[in-house]
Amino acid sequence: MNTPDAELIILGGGPAGLTAAQYGARANLSVLVIEQLAPGGQALLIDKLENYPGIAPDMSGYDFAEGLRRQAEEFGAQFLSDSALSLEKKGDSFRITLGSGGTLEGPGVIVATGTKHRTLNIPGEAEFYGRGVSYCAACDGPFFKNKKIFVVGGGDAACGEAQYLARLSPQVVLIHRRDRFRAQKAIAERTLKNSHIEVRFNTRMLEIRGDRQVSSVVLEGNDMGTRYEEDAAAVFVFTGTVPQAAFLSGLSSGSSPALPQCGYDENGYILTDQTMATTVPGLFAAGDVRATPFRQVVVAAGEGAVAAHSAAAYIAALKGEAYR
């Protein structure tokens, strides 16, 4: 095995990647975390992290992520601000091509790149992004204090972000295309009881209109098919996520074409076994990018720890060493 740039390379610095970095470094591996933005991932956008075991009272997502980063660094993990464009395996080593043009090599890789926001794909959404259309309430909500805000979605994120926005404005309208929320019961109930939030089920957003900024939206009721236009200052979209795993589609095996490709489910999430191992030896996945029935910060952190443990055992086996 050639001398690697790092024994364990972790793609993504969210809760899964940061936890994996800590456990990998504690296992005496040289660890390098590649994160395109700031360490913390989508956890940075959480206003109040209230359901992580042992954290009471709640903590901001930023403070939580910062604590994870500090722990990983204190154990010896290194960080690189960059992105992964492609991943190739030759023999026992992975070669990663970076967005900056450089390359990295190492025997073990954990993919913890998370997800990105799903868009509505309606007229006006892309045109008014950053001018009234947003996917982050904590980032952009303060710009719309006491103004009429629309929130689109029906899951935990939509309900939670609507509650945050309701602290900034008494005019929050939450629309969902179905007749009930997908959110957890406690979160849904708090949303329905909030006097600053008007909930409209069986409603779809068809268009976002404005001049320089968002000024109105076009809605449609599913039951009657009635379309109508309504004034709006902002639209916050929380309709789900898509995995950030496209760079793996170019995964090749160099001179070994028989090496199986990384497996995905029907939605593009990476398939692993219970050790977080993919179908490619030495490649592991953890967190929201993985096919999992429950995407929560605590789940991502646990998967990151398992992935690092499994990667350490794999790397030890390559060296002919025992690991437990």
Steps between C-alpha positions, in 0.01 A plus 500: 500500500640839400549770761155667517415866540286376788403152613137601535351770278156624599290681242265738678522682832149468641416310821574163334833611355615682813413206724678264261804729509509489879469122517744446215760720665441327835577173319844646424432554129615803308167665414419771248154656474407669172217750539395744229338748738534537876530193726158417639298448183127555529527485878622861476150597388323354804363774720446280806627144525254369755490124443866396522547267800671668791468856372257678728404773477529530124809620314541684171610292205803725460624441855441126466692481171783711638536261792521202263766674291712588804483144629609358164792744478610433857527130417713581196266523201598745225260708289512611137259749343426349159256274315522153346433481127565131447622188671704219348640182649821335386616199693465572871500878463237760420585805292284809552497785250430831675313803380819704536671274246711299741477134593516298820561131562421273789390142574178590682223745410181591683237684297304732731403765247140526618220640290394819330160664495237377257355781291141558390600548134236765445522833313666769708676270746845520345453859380425628851747285693669738744234763429217354704541129428705312760571152633633615837280674755781575745705657219237719335202517734613819678474690170124451504399604850128581527448420131286234337701180466403179320652167598464197273523145636351257749786324676704569812710765328203695364316501832810580702609783272147640492506520879831685487362746242188548712725663762594759239162561343136443595418437133639157419303283258603133485367312198517126444371307200361216712221494760730447797858560608777242461674655800535328835185536710644736762644735238178495294284576802714798603474634147121468487465675838724794410282809460750662262483210254212447259504142370348420162485135409421370149670802351778530242716794396502542121700817446700768678463851364663836549716769345832538680372312806227246569164677517242224455440128453252301295334216692263218413266302722519129428133438577338750264794580275447869581790729414555834668776757549596629843746763624824366644834644608689169518476131423692243705514154343540184712375216281765241564853431391703318236828318572828662402655190350518588131882510507497126574333420169843517340646249746722271300728213583797590284635176364235289675171551313341215693499701823134560587365852484381679812134406554210746529132479585227627268546857626877510457599444864805281559436141609712352779491208739471546876873576524448797262702316231398546136545238228845650427763374748642786705213736417255580777203737527330666797239762574230644278666390175447137604179305445354516849143497635556794737708810427585676825817652644530227763468230233765665282742523792449135589553390141818709480641319803414159353649593161827613659525182705438289190749700295766461768449124501522491119822704493654286774423189294675653199809544718474147632430629849239390751226745593218488747 
